[in-house]
Amino acid sequence: MQISIDNKPDPNKLLDWYDCNAREMPWRIAPKNRLAGTQPNPYHVWLSEIMLQQTTVASVKPYFTKFTKRWPTIFDLANAKDDDVMGAWAGLGYYARARNLLKCARLIAKNKSGNFPQEIGALLKLPGIGPYTAAAISSIAYDNPETVVDGNVERVISRIFNVHTELPKAKKELSVLAKQLTPKIRSGDYAQAIMDLGATICKPKLPNCDICPWVNHCISKKAGTSMYLPRKLKKAKKPIRYGIAYFVERVDGAILTEIRQPNGLLGGMLSLPSTVWGDTFQDDPPMDGDWKIKNDVVKHTFTHFDLILKVMHITANLKQAPKRGKFLKPDDFDPNNLPTVMKKVWRSIKH
């Protein structure tokens, strides 16, 4: 698939727009500083790209700032305790990313002298790094002419070339088209520019076509089909799973907690005890007691299913021992270290 020269957008027009309109982000080198010779920090690029996987920029900003303040270098992160990193990640979701973050940091610190590789092939061998993230690191951190295609870029490309193939089937087609636009010079800035274009102008709803630097090359604009692109397959209705969360507060204020199994959903996270999440509520209390139930259930949406949790609670005395889990004293327990679903359970009891 080749693009005719007549309708090929000019990357330089997009870069000119980016130079004046780039979004400010804590991990980004502003285009004027990049042009003046300031080089991106590969650690910052990698960390931000891992955090941004399936997560919005607005959600990532405070986490990135918190992480880089607490662990300024990849060596600091590599030497961090697992529980500290998992706790700092709490609320950001997709917790396998945090586990892979630690694995990757430790590998880079130990085997690569703290230096990220530049080539995509080497980057793909690192934990938690797939094709998109590898291309983003290679392009943004090292200015290599790699093509970075996220949801924003897919939307821009599908509209520019009026591609009506439904996603996800269209991914390969859109990547081929996007690759033919990637410039050899200022590739890192271009990658960020086209993502910014999708995020701020070529938006899913009500795109601001009048101020788009590529509007004269946009086939869907001329055809009047922009609002319908990109086309996507209808998502199947999410299944519902059920579980019971157990809140135990000891008379001295200690809270019963558990660390979830390292693999699987919320793996390795600090949690309040709960049952397996399945097709029905299955009672499995972590200790004996006169359990009481909260009237309201806790609802939470994960990527692949919706969860409904009953919440049971008791007060325990100092002599009672749990069947599983561990009591944490008030000074050692921070509800902010709980994943979002368990923060909801905590708030249901405490507020």
TIMI-306306 format. One line per 5 residues: number of its first residue (from 1); for each residue y, z, x of N, C-alpha, C, O. Coordinates in steps of 0.001 Angstrom, whole numbers, plus 500000, padded with zeros to 6 digits. Layout:
residues N
NUM = Y,Z,X,Y,Z,X,Y,Z,X,Y,Z,X  ...
This chain:
residues 351
1 = 498812,500000,500842,500000,500000,500000,501242,500000,500881,501461,500940,501645  502055,498956,500779,503278,498852,501564,504474,498779,500624,504367,498288,499501  505608,499271,501096,506839,499248,500322,507657,498052,500772,507843,497843,501971  508150,497264,499821,509011,496144,500208,510333,496675,500713,510821,497699,500235  510919,495978,501683,512146,496435,502317,513298,496508,501322,514274,497223,501549
6 = 513183,495755,500197,514276,495710,499227,514454,497030,498477,515570,497385,498098  513371,497745,498268,513509,498967,497477,513200,500232,498280,513004,501301,497703  513156,500116,499576,512848,501276,500410,514095,502126,500610,515088,501631,501144  514073,503396,500196,515235,504261,500399,515498,504494,501886,514578,504448,502703  516748,504742,502223,517148,504965,503609,517084,506456,503936,517855,507235,503376
11 = 516176,506874,504835,516101,508291,505205,517429,508838,505728,517718,510022,505552  518237,507993,506366,519510,508472,506911,520475,508902,505817,521261,509831,506005  520416,508222,504664,521260,508645,503546,520861,510049,503082,521709,510878,502753  519567,510286,503066,519090,511609,502667,519497,512662,503698,519894,513770,503335  519399,512319,504967,519800,513259,506023,521300,513546,505973,521718,514679,506212
16 = 522110,512541,505668,523547,512764,505528,523825,513742,504388,524674,514626,504500  523096,513563,503297,523225,514491,502158,522792,515898,502553,523450,516880,502210  521680,515985,503275,521134,517285,503699,522105,518009,504626,522254,519227,504539  522757,517274,505499,523696,517896,506434,524802,518650,505692,525355,519614,506221  525118,518227,504501,526187,518864,503720,525665,519816,502640,526412,520655,502135
21 = 524390,519684,502291,523886,520402,501114,522616,521219,501361,521996,521686,500406  522225,521395,502598,520981,522129,502889,521027,523536,502317,522036,524233,502423  519918,523942,501709,519809,525323,501227,519751,526279,502415,519162,525973,503451  520369,527434,502242,520294,528462,503284,519057,529321,503044,518856,529857,501954  518240,529440,504073,517022,530250,503990,516883,531043,505277,517256,530551,506342
26 = 516356,532254,505205,516310,533106,506400,515433,532561,507518,515590,532961,508671  514520,531663,507202,513628,531104,508229,514099,529725,508720,513490,529148,509621  515155,529211,508142,515574,527841,508430,516721,527800,509426,517620,528639,509388  516682,526811,510323,517811,526515,511202,518698,525499,510477,518244,524405,510142  519949,525858,510237,520866,524961,509535,520964,523639,510286,520892,523630,511515
31 = 521130,522505,509569,521134,521200,510246,522190,521071,511340,521935,520439,512364  523366,521656,511142,524390,521552,512193,523962,522293,513455,524269,521863,514567  523249,523415,513283,522758,524166,514445,521587,523444,515106,521438,523466,516328  520760,522804,514281,519634,522037,514824,520171,520866,515654,519672,520584,516743  521185,520195,515127,521779,519074,515853,522465,519531,517139,522588,518764,518094
36 = 522916,520804,517152,523577,521351,518340,522585,521851,519376,522975,522291,520458  521291,521783,519039,520276,522139,520025,519495,523402,519747,518592,523736,520515  519810,524132,518660,519060,525344,518323,517672,524964,517821,517529,524169,516892  516658,525540,518447,515285,525209,518094,514719,526223,517093,515008,527416,517194  513923,525764,516138,513290,526690,515198,512314,527620,515909,511773,527279,516960
41 = 512100,528771,515340,511109,529722,515831,509773,529395,515151,509648,529603,513944  508775,528892,515883,507507,528518,515243,506862,529681,514468,506220,529460,513441  507031,530897,514951,506511,532069,514242,507149,532163,512861,506456,532419,511877  508448,531963,512779,509151,532024,511496,508718,530877,510582,508520,531072,509383  508575,529695,511152,508155,528542,510346,506766,528791,509770,506537,528605,508575
46 = 505852,529209,510619,504477,529492,510174,504448,530577,509108,503816,530406,508066  505131,531698,509362,505117,532818,508428,505681,532392,507073,505109,532713,506031  506790,531677,507088,507396,531252,505827,506488,530269,505087,506371,530341,503864  505857,529370,505798,505004,528382,505134,503763,529031,504523,503312,528620,503454  503216,530033,505189,502079,530753,504600,502529,531476,503340,501833,531444,502325
51 = 503678,532121,503393,504193,532847,502229,504534,531902,501081,504372,532254,499912  505005,530711,501413,505449,529765,500389,504301,529035,499704,504527,528313,498732  503083,529207,500189,501950,528566,499533,501824,529100,498105,501528,530278,497904  502047,528241,497126,501929,528580,495707,502870,529711,495285,502586,530436,494332  503992,529860,495998,504956,530920,495701,506365,530360,495846,506611,529513,496704
56 = 507287,530825,495017,508639,530280,495013,509462,530803,496188,509175,531860,496750  510492,530034,496543,511407,530429,497612,512060,531774,497287,512172,532642,498152  512487,531939,496039,513160,533183,495648,512264,534397,495845,512735,535455,496261  510983,534252,495551,510050,535373,495728,509772,535659,497192,509558,536809,497576  509776,534613,498012,509400,534768,499415,510510,535381,500266,510225,536129,501201
61 = 511751,535079,499961,512865,535506,500819,512820,536992,501187,512874,537303,502377  512723,537930,500229,512716,539346,500622,511486,539744,501426,511570,540618,502288  510347,539117,501157,509136,539425,501914,509265,538941,503353,508895,539648,504290  509793,537728,503523,509982,537199,504876,510918,538109,505674,510642,538423,506832  512003,538524,505067,512954,539407,505749,512304,540728,506121,512508,541246,507218
66 = 511514,541271,505193,510829,542536,505452,509825,542405,506594,509761,543269,507469  509047,541335,506587,508033,541128,507617,508663,540939,508991,508219,541550,509964  509689,540104,509082,510276,539806,510395,511084,540984,510933,511271,541105,512144  511559,541841,510055,512239,543045,510519,511220,544055,511058,511455,544710,512073  510102,544165,510371,509077,545129,510774,508235,544617,511929,507842,545386,512807
71 = 507951,543296,511929,507132,542683,512977,507890,541465,513516,507618,540342,513091  508828,541664,514436,509725,540588,514883,509040,539428,515602,509552,538308,515596  507893,539685,516219,507192,538618,516939,505750,538546,516461,505258,539446,515780  505091,537469,516827,503697,537324,516431,502830,538373,517112,501785,538746,516579  503243,538857,518282,502497,539925,518951,502598,541224,518157,501626,541971,518051
76 = 503779,541489,517600,503940,542688,516764,503039,542609,515542,502399,543592,515170  502990,541436,514918,502148,541271,513736,500675,541368,514109,499887,541970,513379  500303,540787,515230,498902,540828,515664,498423,542248,515918,497245,542554,515734  499339,543118,516342,498980,544507,516646,499128,545438,515451,498865,546636,515561  499549,544897,514307,499755,545730,513120,498430,546166,512521,497406,545508,512708
81 = 498456,547276,511801,497274,547744,511092,497067,546893,509842,498025,546490,509181  495813,546631,509535,495489,545833,508356,496118,546412,507096,496715,545681,506305  495986,547731,506905,496499,548362,505690,498009,548219,505582,498537,548064,504481  498715,548268,506717,500175,548132,506691,500583,546727,506258,501510,546555,505467  499884,545728,506783,500218,544342,506432,499860,544056,504973,500639,543434,504252
86 = 498691,544508,504544,498298,544286,503157,499254,544997,502207,499576,544480,501137  499706,546186,502602,500662,546909,501775,502000,546198,501702,502619,546136,500640  502449,545657,502838,503726,544945,502864,503643,543650,502060,504649,543180,501527  502446,543074,501975,502242,541833,501223,502143,542084,499719,502316,541155,498929  501871,543305,499317,501605,543629,497912,502691,543083,497007,503880,543274,497259
91 = 502272,542401,495949,503199,541826,494995,503458,540353,495217,503965,539674,494324  503116,539840,496401,503356,538428,496700,502219,537542,496182,502392,536336,496003  501046,538160,495944,499938,537427,495351,499132,536618,496352,499494,536496,497522  498013,536064,495852,497116,535240,496674,496817,535954,497995,497206,535500,499071  496116,537084,497878,496008,538015,498996,495131,537530,500134,495160,538105,501222
96 = 494347,536477,499905,493597,535889,501021,494560,535389,502092,494214,535336,503272  495777,535020,501674,496770,534565,502645,497099,535665,503648,497258,535396,504839  497202,536905,503168,497531,538020,504060,496402,538287,505045,496649,538592,506212  495168,538172,504577,494028,538378,505480,494000,537286,506552,493774,537562,507730  494232,536044,506124,494262,534949,507092,495466,535026,508014,495407,534589,509163
101 = 496561,535584,507507,497761,535762,508323,497441,536628,509540,497814,536295,510665  496756,537726,509306,496387,538620,510402,495402,537948,511357,495546,538049,512576  494406,537266,510803,493432,536583,511657,494126,535563,512556,493842,535478,513750  495040,534791,511966,495726,533752,512718,496636,534364,513773,496660,533898,514912  497388,535405,513410,498298,536047,514364,497528,536582,515565,497967,536437,516706
106 = 496387,537195,515306,495608,537775,516397,494996,536690,517281,494893,536858,518497  494597,535597,516679,494053,534490,517468,495136,533866,518347,494903,533605,519528  496315,533627,517780,497422,533029,518537,497860,533960,519665,498115,533511,520782  497949,535259,519369,498387,536219,520382,497372,536344,521520,497748,536468,522685  496089,536312,521172,495048,536527,522175,494708,535258,522947,494573,535291,524171
111 = 494568,534131,522233,494037,532915,522853,495088,531862,523186,494828,530950,523971  496267,531985,522594,497289,530946,522774,498572,531487,523405,499603,530814,523403  498503,532703,523946,499678,533329,524576,500864,533408,523631,502015,533388,524067  500585,533497,522333,501650,533622,521339,502274,532311,520932,503243,532303,520173  501741,531190,521420,502343,529887,521146,501507,529100,520135,500303,528919,520318
116 = 502154,528640,519081,501466,527796,518116,501280,526391,518680,502180,525866,519336  500126,525779,518435,499954,524391,518868,500882,523474,518072,501326,523822,516978  501168,522306,518630,502074,521362,517983,501348,520311,517159,501887,519807,516174  500130,519981,517559,499416,518888,516921,498683,519362,515674,498173,520482,515622  498640,518496,514677,498014,518841,513400,496541,519209,513577,496063,520162,512960
121 = 495822,518461,514414,494402,518745,514602,494148,520156,515086,493221,520818,514619  494962,520621,516015,494812,521986,516535,495264,523013,515504,494662,524081,515388  496300,522706,514768,496790,523631,513748,495761,523822,512630,495616,524921,512094  495057,522757,512286,494072,522837,511206,492887,523737,511553,492144,524149,510662  492707,524040,512816,491607,524917,513226,491954,526397,513062,491091,527260,513220
126 = 493214,526688,512746,493658,528076,512620,493410,528601,511213,493493,527840,510248  493106,529904,511080,492837,530484,509754,494034,530332,508816,495178,530583,509195  493743,529918,507594,494769,529862,506562,495672,528655,506607,496617,528568,505823  495407,527710,507512,496274,526543,507643,495524,525288,507192,494523,524895,507791  496033,524668,506121,495483,523426,505615,496378,522258,505983,497332,522422,506744
131 = 496079,521072,505449,496831,519868,505821,498338,519976,505577,499129,519586,506436  498743,520497,504426,500180,520601,504153,500852,521536,505146,501868,521178,505741  500300,522730,505332,500914,523718,506213,500940,523230,507656,501915,523459,508373  499874,522557,508083,499833,522009,509448,500938,520975,509641,501625,520976,510662  501105,520093,508656,502155,519077,508753,503533,519722,508766,504417,519286,509504
136 = 503722,520759,507955,505022,521433,507890,505364,522107,509210,506498,522004,509680  504400,522795,509817,504647,523469,511093,504942,522437,512183,505899,522586,512943  504118,521394,512257,504301,520379,513284,505653,519690,513141,506331,519431,514135  506039,519398,511911,507294,518705,511666,508505,519609,511840,509413,519292,512608  508521,520727,511135,509717,521574,511099,509905,522345,512402,511026,522474,512893
141 = 508815,522854,512957,508937,523649,514182,509107,522788,515425,509812,523172,516358  508459,521618,515442,508427,520828,516666,509020,519416,516514,509029,518639,517468  509505,519097,515326,510172,517818,515069,509259,516620,515259,509720,515532,515603  507963,516816,515036,507034,515692,515097,507102,514896,513790,507326,515484,512732  506915,513572,513838,507057,512740,512641,505850,512831,511712,505172,511836,511457
146 = 505597,514017,511218,504506,514238,510272,505069,514238,508846,506222,514613,508631  504272,513828,507901,504713,513730,506515,504325,514996,505761,503149,515355,505691  505310,515659,505205,505110,516921,504490,505253,516641,502996,506310,516205,502540  504194,516890,502243,504198,516559,500818,503828,517797,499999,502664,518191,499928  504849,518401,499383,504603,519497,498448,504906,519006,497037,505094,517807,496828
151 = 504955,519912,496074,505215,519517,494694,506564,518855,494511,506697,517919,493724  507582,519341,495243,508908,518733,495156,508885,517294,495659,509475,516405,495045  508202,517069,496776,508131,515725,497359,507342,514794,496443,507719,513637,496255  506259,515292,495878,505487,514460,494940,506351,513999,493775,506237,512859,493324  507209,514881,493291,508077,514512,492175,509092,513445,492592,509307,512468,491875
156 = 509710,513642,493753,510690,512667,494249,510034,511299,494437,510555,510289,493963  508911,511266,495115,508255,509992,495423,507760,509306,494148,507888,508091,494003  507197,510087,493228,506691,509475,491990,507826,508834,491205,507622,507807,490556  509021,509422,491252,510157,508867,490518,510794,507690,491258,511148,506685,490642  510939,507816,492568,511537,506727,493344,510749,505431,493140,511331,504357,492985
161 = 509422,505547,493142,508568,504351,493063,507894,504196,491703,507023,503344,491524  508308,505034,490740,507832,504890,489358,506307,504895,489280,505695,504037,488644  505710,505891,489949,504246,506016,489989,503776,506761,488741,504183,507899,488503  502925,506123,487951,502467,506721,486689,501036,507246,486761,500512,507762,485773  500413,507119,487909,499083,507724,488078,499212,509231,487924,500141,509835,488460
166 = 498283,509841,487194,498379,511273,486928,497975,512095,488145,497049,511747,488877  498698,513194,488337,498297,514179,489330,497146,514999,488775,497134,515268,487574  496171,515414,489592,496152,515325,491058,495610,514002,491629,495593,513818,492846  495167,513083,490755,494618,511817,491238,495633,511041,492070,495250,510291,492968  496930,511213,491780,497982,510442,492453,498312,510946,493848,499090,510300,494549
171 = 497759,512064,494280,498165,512684,495542,498058,511737,496736,498983,511657,497544  496957,511031,496853,496786,510136,497994,497814,509005,497959,498408,508659,498980  498014,508440,496773,498985,507350,496612,500387,507821,496986,501109,507115,497690  500768,508977,496531,502102,509511,496818,502258,509836,498300,503333,509644,498868  501195,510326,498925,501254,510637,500358,501447,509375,501197,502198,509377,502172
176 = 500758,508294,500805,500907,507028,501517,502344,506525,501419,502919,506079,502411  502919,506598,500225,504306,506168,500026,505266,507052,500818,506198,506562,501457  505024,508360,500767,505905,509295,501480,505857,509064,502988,506878,509152,503670  504673,508772,503500,504519,508575,504942,505350,507401,505432,505868,507431,506548  505484,506366,504608,506223,505185,505028,507735,505420,505060,508487,504585,505562
181 = 508170,506553,504526,509594,506900,504569,509933,507878,505691,511103,508036,506037  508930,508531,506260,509178,509567,507266,509760,508960,508538,509131,508091,509143  510945,509397,508956,511574,508817,510146,510995,509385,511436,510401,510463,511440  511170,508663,512508,510714,509116,513819,511671,510136,514431,511272,510956,515258  512938,510078,514016,513970,510971,514544,514397,511946,513448,514505,511565,512282
186 = 514637,513196,513822,515014,514262,512888,513954,514438,511796,514275,514637,510625  512707,514360,512202,511615,514462,511222,511574,515820,510541,511301,515912,509344  511847,516878,511305,511831,518214,510721,512917,518399,509686,512675,518961,508618  514116,517926,509998,515203,518007,509027,514908,517149,507803,515210,517538,506674  514316,515981,508035,513980,515101,506914,512969,515776,505978,513105,515700,504757
191 = 511956,516434,506552,510948,517107,505731,511597,518139,504831,511241,518264,503659  512557,518885,505382,513238,519902,504585,514225,519267,503607,514454,519792,502517  514809,518131,504003,515770,517449,503146,515114,516935,501867,515662,517110,500779  513948,516305,501988,513318,515734,500803,512789,516845,499885,512755,516682,498666  512377,517977,500479,511986,519115,499646,513204,519691,498926,513117,520051,497752
196 = 514327,519779,499618,515562,520258,498977,516013,519310,497877,516498,519750,496835  515857,518026,498101,516231,517045,497088,515447,517287,495795,516012,517266,494701  514153,517515,495936,513326,517788,494760,513654,519104,494098,513584,519225,492874  514015,520106,494908,514275,521443,494368,515629,521555,493693,515781,522328,492747  516627,520792,494165,517987,520998,493678,518562,519832,492873,519482,520037,492080
201 = 518048,518620,493054,518584,517455,492341,517514,516767,491499,517695,516587,490295  516416,516387,492117,515337,515701,491395,514416,516745,490761,513219,516804,491041  515017,517562,489902,514320,518705,489320,513374,518267,488200,513527,517179,487646  512400,519113,487868,511442,518738,486818,512128,518383,485500,511763,517408,484844  513115,519174,485123,513849,518915,483893,515319,518651,484231,515889,519301,485108
206 = 515913,517705,483536,517323,517362,483715,517683,517087,485179,518532,517783,485736  517065,516100,485808,517442,515753,487185,518897,515280,487248,519381,514596,486346  519580,515657,488327,520989,515283,488505,521083,513943,489222,521513,513875,490373  520686,512899,488547,520591,511579,489176,521937,511064,489677,521993,510324,490659  523013,511450,489010,524327,510911,489366,524755,511285,490781,525554,510574,491392
211 = 524236,512388,491309,524632,512806,492660,523477,512679,493660,523540,513221,494764  522442,511970,493270,521291,511780,494168,521612,510714,495210,522066,509630,494846  521394,510985,496479,521685,509987,497526,520776,508768,497462,521076,507742,498072  519671,508866,496734,518722,507760,496637,518727,507101,495256,517833,506309,494958  519699,507405,494419,519653,506930,493030,519589,505411,492938,518957,504879,492025
216 = 520230,504704,493861,520240,503238,493804,518890,502622,494159,518678,501425,493961  517984,503434,494681,516650,502955,495048,515573,503491,494096,514382,503255,494302  515999,504210,493060,515040,504899,492185,514597,503971,491058,515365,503675,490142  513360,503522,491140,512832,502570,490154,512702,503236,488784,512974,502606,487762  512286,504509,488756,512116,505163,487458,513454,505398,486766,513519,505413,485537
221 = 514519,505581,487540,515845,505716,486944,516224,504423,486218,516720,504456,485092  515988,503305,486866,516298,502011,486252,515399,501740,485052,515818,501106,484083  514150,502227,485121,513195,501985,484036,513322,503004,482906,512747,502821,481832  514079,504081,483151,514232,505117,482134,513017,506000,481962,512786,506541,480881  512234,506151,483028,510985,506928,482933,511008,508219,483752,510000,508921,483829
226 = 512139,508531,484357,512203,509694,485262,511727,510978,484613,511015,511771,485230  512127,511182,483354,511814,512446,482689,510318,512636,482456,509874,513753,482190  509543,511571,482553,508111,511659,482281,507278,511773,483552,506050,511846,483491  507948,511787,484704,507239,511767,485982,507499,513038,486780,508573,513630,486674  506530,513458,487570,505191,512873,487689,504317,513216,486496,504477,514268,485878
231 = 503411,512338,486184,502460,512609,485102,501371,513551,485630,500946,513457,486781  500941,514451,484760,499927,515423,485171,498850,515529,484099,499119,515422,482903  497633,515741,484563,496549,516011,483624,496806,517332,482918,497304,518278,483529  496473,517401,481642,496647,518647,480905,495715,519717,481459,494534,519474,481711  496274,520896,481640,495469,522003,482169,494562,522576,481085,494948,522710,479923
236 = 493363,522904,481501,492434,523547,480572,492919,524957,480258,493562,525598,481090  492614,525431,479075,493002,526778,478680,492300,527806,479566,491098,527709,479817  493058,528780,480031,492485,529787,480924,491526,530707,480172,491797,531093,479035  490399,531059,480809,489520,532060,480200,490145,533448,480285,491066,533675,481070  489646,534358,479485,490122,535743,479479,489016,536643,480031,487856,536549,479630
241 = 489407,537515,480960,488476,538518,481475,488966,539911,481087,490150,540125,480824  488022,540851,481058,488319,542195,480593,487863,543220,481629,486876,543011,482335  488587,544315,481708,488220,545373,482641,488849,546691,482235,489625,546759,481282  488507,547723,482962,489065,549060,482738,489622,549569,484058,488939,549541,485082  490863,550034,484029,491486,550658,485193,491522,552163,484966,491781,552630,483857
246 = 491258,552914,486030,491168,554368,485930,492276,555020,486749,492414,554780,487949  493051,555837,486077,494140,556541,486748,493787,558028,486823,493651,558706,485805  493644,558510,488054,493300,559917,488266,494383,560556,489116,494621,560147,490252  495036,561565,488552,496023,562328,489306,495525,563761,489433,495242,564422,488434  495424,564225,490651,494953,565582,490896,496086,566568,490646,497256,566187,490635
251 = 495738,567828,490446,496757,568835,490123,497793,569004,491228,498894,569493,490977  497444,568602,492454,498412,568694,493554,499220,567411,493721,499976,567270,494682  499060,566470,492781,499829,565235,492825,499141,564086,493533,499662,562970,493537  497985,564326,494131,497262,563255,494813,496738,562235,493800,496404,562583,492667  496672,560962,494228,496236,559867,493362,494934,559286,493901,494796,559053,495102
256 = 493981,559055,493000,492721,558447,493405,492920,556941,493609,493410,556246,492720  492539,556453,494778,492690,555037,495115,491389,554502,495689,490472,555256,496011  491334,553197,495807,490224,552558,496504,490743,551307,497198,491758,550736,496800  490038,550893,498231,490330,549622,498897,489345,548603,498351,488132,548794,498437  489871,547518,497786,488989,546523,497205,488172,545817,498284,488570,545759,499448
261 = 487041,545289,497881,486155,544591,498817,486936,543519,499581,487824,542888,499009  486622,543302,500863,487439,542400,501689,487470,540963,501202,488452,540254,501425  486417,540529,500545,486382,539158,500036,486628,539150,498534,486337,540120,497835  487160,538059,498061,487393,537953,496633,488833,538276,496261,489680,538509,497124  489087,538284,494970,490429,538485,494445,490960,539859,494831,490270,540866,494671
266 = 492183,539897,495337,492843,541131,495801,492063,541798,496937,492168,543007,497145  491287,541008,497662,490446,541555,498722,491228,542326,499768,492242,541849,500277  490745,543534,500088,491352,544364,501116,492595,545112,500681,493211,545811,501485  492976,544972,499405,494202,545625,498929,493938,547051,498472,492864,547373,497965  494956,547905,498667,494931,549230,498063,494991,549058,496554,495763,548240,496053
271 = 494181,549824,495823,494102,549630,494380,493799,550947,493684,493307,551887,494307  494089,551013,492416,493548,552063,491575,492127,551653,491205,491860,550459,491063  491212,552596,491046,489830,552222,490725,489762,551416,489432,490509,551668,488487  488861,550454,489407,488664,549676,488185,487232,549187,488123,486487,549260,489100  486865,548691,486960,485546,548099,486785,485569,546662,487275,486614,546123,487637
276 = 484390,546057,487276,484306,544611,487472,485002,543932,486294,484907,544403,485161  485692,542839,486556,486374,542102,485489,485448,541016,484989,485092,540102,485733  485055,541116,483717,484094,540163,483176,484376,539802,481738,485512,539886,481271  483327,539397,481036,483470,538908,479663,483660,540036,478658,484099,539795,477534  483332,541270,479052,483471,542414,478160,483975,543620,478958,483945,543612,480189
281 = 484430,544640,478261,484787,545904,478893,483499,546655,479242,482667,546916,478373  483347,546995,480517,482157,547733,480954,482604,549019,481635,483194,548986,482715  482324,550132,481008,482807,551414,481512,482071,551803,482799,480843,551749,482863  482839,552195,483818,482260,552621,485100,483245,553569,485785,483826,553217,486812  483438,554771,485226,484463,555683,485744,484140,556149,487166,482973,556336,487509
286 = 485175,556336,487993,484954,556742,489379,484629,558225,489536,484256,558662,490625  484766,558999,488469,484403,560412,488514,484211,560922,487088,484683,560315,486126  483515,562040,486973,483278,562629,485662,484539,563317,485169,485332,563829,485959  484715,563325,483857,485881,563985,483298,486070,563613,481842,485363,562761,481304  487034,564263,481215,487357,564009,479814,488399,562889,479763,489597,563139,479627
291 = 487919,561660,479874,488811,560518,479991,489542,560242,478687,488952,560293,477607  490816,559953,478797,491634,559570,477649,492117,558142,477861,492320,557700,478992  492298,557430,476753,492701,556034,476848,494152,555860,476420,494607,556471,475453  494867,555019,477155,496219,554641,476745,496134,553666,475578,495228,552835,475507  497092,553781,474667,497060,552910,473491,497295,551443,473849,496699,550549,473249
296 = 498157,551204,474817,498505,549832,475179,497645,549337,476334,497391,550071,477289  497200,548089,476240,496464,547485,477344,497463,546866,478323,498621,546620,477984  496987,546624,479538,497781,545936,480556,497283,544497,480640,496085,544246,480771  498220,543561,480562,497860,542138,480646,498449,541543,481919,499575,541851,482308  497662,540686,482554,498129,540047,483784,497521,538655,483889,496367,538439,483520
301 = 498305,537724,484394,497853,536344,484536,497603,536018,486003,498494,536138,486844  496387,535607,486288,496036,535077,487597,495986,533559,487491,496138,532999,486405  495774,532901,488617,495787,531441,488629,494717,530858,487710,494973,529885,487000  493539,531436,487717,492414,530819,487016,491971,531573,485760,491084,531104,485048  492566,532719,485480,492182,533453,484273,493261,534468,483903,494098,534847,484722
306 = 493212,534892,482645,494063,535979,482167,493234,537249,482104,492062,537218,481728  493845,538360,482474,493131,539638,482538,493708,540624,481526,494924,540770,481401  492818,541290,480814,493208,542374,479916,492526,543654,480394,491300,543723,480472  493329,544661,480712,492807,545931,481217,493083,547065,480232,494217,547274,479803  492024,547788,479884,492222,549096,479265,492590,550075,480376,492164,549901,481518
311 = 493369,551090,480058,493750,552085,481055,493248,553451,480598,493626,553942,479534  492389,554057,481418,491858,555402,481160,492471,556359,482170,492748,555970,483304  492686,557615,481767,493300,558559,482706,492788,559982,482474,492443,560375,481360  492757,560732,483573,492437,562157,483531,493260,562869,484590,493832,562242,485482  493309,564178,484477,493846,565028,485545,492670,565763,486172,491853,566344,485457
316 = 492574,565746,487491,491444,566354,488196,491895,567628,488909,493050,567751,489319  490965,568570,489047,491273,569772,489824,490889,569562,491277,490298,568542,491631  491225,570520,492108,491019,570364,493556,489551,570319,493953,489217,569818,495026  488663,570842,493094,487255,570913,493442,486480,569658,493038,485378,569424,493534  487042,568864,492156,486322,567684,491680,486298,566578,492741,487327,566241,493326
321 = 485114,566026,492976,484964,564960,493966,484661,563646,493253,483848,563620,492329  485297,562566,493667,485042,561274,493022,483725,560660,493483,483242,560948,494578  483154,559812,492635,481966,559053,493008,482323,557943,493992,481513,557551,494831  483525,557457,493872,484006,556418,494789,485522,556540,494893,486172,557129,494029  486064,555982,495947,487507,556034,496145,487926,557237,496965,487096,558033,497403
326 = 489212,557353,497163,489778,558397,498014,491111,558873,497426,491933,558068,496987  491306,560180,497426,492574,560738,496981,493613,560609,498092,493355,560956,499245  494778,560109,497729,495909,560055,498658,496991,561004,498173,497401,560967,497013  497448,561860,499088,498506,562802,498737,499817,562052,498508,499985,560934,498994  500739,562657,497776,501994,561956,497435,502710,561347,498632,503282,560263,498517
331 = 502689,562024,499783,503379,561486,500959,502669,560261,501549,503268,559476,502283  501392,560116,501217,500603,559014,501771,500432,557855,500792,499937,556790,501162  500843,558064,499546,500647,557042,498527,501980,556418,498135,502915,557115,497741  502055,555107,498247,503250,554366,497844,502830,553316,496819,502143,552356,497170  503230,553482,495558,502822,552504,494538,503299,551088,494833,502755,550128,494288
336 = 504306,550946,495689,504767,549607,496062,503726,548848,496869,503803,547625,496987  502751,549563,497426,501680,548916,498188,500547,548416,497302,499587,547824,497796  500652,548650,496002,499645,548166,495066,499915,546702,494711,501072,546286,494665  498861,545915,494459,499089,544558,493933,499735,544637,492556,499676,545673,491894  500343,543554,492134,501166,543558,490925,500416,544071,489702,500975,544836,488917
341 = 499168,543667,489526,498431,544101,488342,498271,545617,488327,498328,546228,487260  498071,546237,489496,497916,547680,489546,499262,548409,489453,499318,549559,489019  500335,547745,489856,501662,548315,489601,501908,548407,488101,502531,549357,487627  501421,547425,487357,501547,547472,485899,500784,548656,485323,501262,549326,484407  499599,548911,485862,498814,550064,485421,499573,551359,485734,499671,552255,484896
346 = 500099,551435,486943,500868,552608,487354,502055,552848,486425,502296,553976,485994  502797,551780,486117,503967,551925,485249,503551,552304,483821,504274,553019,483128  502383,551821,483393,501931,552153,482036,501672,553643,481872,501793,554187,480774  501318,554296,482966,501067,555735,482937,502343,556525,483188,502589,557541,482538  503153,556057,484130,504262,556859,484618,505561,556639,483836,506490,557439,483946
351 = 505633,555571,483055,506901,555285,482373,506717,555211,480877,507681,554979,480147
